[in-house]
Amino acid sequence: MTRLPSPVFRLAAFAGAVLVAALGGCTGPGGEPPEVVVYTALDQIHSEPILLAFERQTGIRVKPVYDTEDAKTTGLANRLIARRQRPDCDVHWNNEIVQTVRLAEMGLLAEYVSPAAARIPERFRDPRGRWTGFAARMRVVLVNTRLVGADDLPSSLSDFADPKWRGQTAMARPFFGTTLTHAAVLHQRWGGERLAEFLRDLRANETALCPGNATVRDLVADGRRAFGLTDTDDAWAAVRAGKPVRVVVPDAADGAVLIPNTVALVAGCPHPDEGKRLIDYLLSREVEQRLARGAGAQVPLGTDLADEKTPWDDLRTGPTMDVDWVRAAAAIPDVVTLCREAGMDQ
């Protein structure tokens, strides 16, 4: 005689079915929750809460791989290149753009146009849908107001090479992260000869070459350097900490350099459906607003957040530099060579 399930068992089974349906109606091998692997160069303190919120909303388990401060963006890009034949990553969430464009041009990123990408201006979207930008940072000069008077504020990158400030400036080594991106933008704007001269002048003027933008911030905030080139998120940390600092935009007449986060689906990834859902979420109004209001104070790019206030509204009164990101990405090998020839790795 066949024994029927008990009412308690049937109730538990029903509850389990409802839970599976709420999580998207799918499970992984062996009935495990679906998962998605994301490489992210955005600092863990900023990206982890967002990934956990995605987990809670979808039931998709997120397996993040974070970059290190001294290899920002470059480390994860190189890992994707090394594993291109058998990728273990579904989504690449970069905190800048030229390495992402470089990966796209190498064929490592898949075409996926998220419905949420429509809220992002075209200048921050790949025409082929291989990446989309969101939540940007600006390149800025952080100034120690105890060491630099209001009438003596640096207004141009040329101030870093001014003998008046010899041994009093700082920047990250331009081999990774947003500093490499900035150097690639300058290569496009100035040409290789002028960039090489600028790099040599920085070395001759004893600019401190730091492992990352956070170190630049600390040197300036603590008064060990008069001013330094960094990003708005690091600068904002010093402002919030009550340090004697001020933020200015270098070469504002040419336009501020606005560098977005980017998100992309990895070609041949093991979990493409879950990867697309994560991309949709990262490009949402909710995430951009969260990044704007969070400790990083990132600049939202979505047209539906045009009125969202950030600490950088006064700095954005001028234009932002219009960049051909494909050209900037293609210049990376030349930029790295110029940096080494100028001794920026020493």
Secondary structure as GFF3:
##gff-version 3
##sequence-region A 1 346
A	DSSP	alpha_helix	7	22	.	.	.	ID=ss1
A	DSSP	three_ten_helix	29	31	.	.	.	ID=ss2
A	DSSP	beta_strand	35	40	.	.	.	ID=ss3
A	DSSP	alpha_helix	44	58	.	.	.	ID=ss4
A	DSSP	beta_strand	61	66	.	.	.	ID=ss5
A	DSSP	three_ten_helix	69	71	.	.	.	ID=ss6
A	DSSP	alpha_helix	74	82	.	.	.	ID=ss7
A	DSSP	beta_strand	91	94	.	.	.	ID=ss8
A	DSSP	alpha_helix	98	105	.	.	.	ID=ss9
A	DSSP	three_ten_helix	115	119	.	.	.	ID=ss10
A	DSSP	three_ten_helix	122	124	.	.	.	ID=ss11
A	DSSP	beta_strand	132	144	.	.	.	ID=ss12
A	DSSP	three_ten_helix	150	152	.	.	.	ID=ss13
A	DSSP	three_ten_helix	157	161	.	.	.	ID=ss14
A	DSSP	three_ten_helix	163	165	.	.	.	ID=ss15
A	DSSP	beta_strand	169	172	.	.	.	ID=ss16
A	DSSP	alpha_helix	177	190	.	.	.	ID=ss17
A	DSSP	alpha_helix	192	204	.	.	.	ID=ss18
A	DSSP	beta_strand	208	210	.	.	.	ID=ss19
A	DSSP	alpha_helix	213	221	.	.	.	ID=ss20
A	DSSP	beta_strand	227	231	.	.	.	ID=ss21
A	DSSP	alpha_helix	232	240	.	.	.	ID=ss22
A	DSSP	beta_strand	245	248	.	.	.	ID=ss23
A	DSSP	three_ten_helix	252	254	.	.	.	ID=ss24
A	DSSP	beta_strand	258	265	.	.	.	ID=ss25
A	DSSP	alpha_helix	272	282	.	.	.	ID=ss26
A	DSSP	alpha_helix	285	293	.	.	.	ID=ss27
A	DSSP	three_ten_helix	303	305	.	.	.	ID=ss28
A	DSSP	three_ten_helix	315	317	.	.	.	ID=ss29
A	DSSP	alpha_helix	325	330	.	.	.	ID=ss30
A	DSSP	alpha_helix	332	341	.	.	.	ID=ss31
###
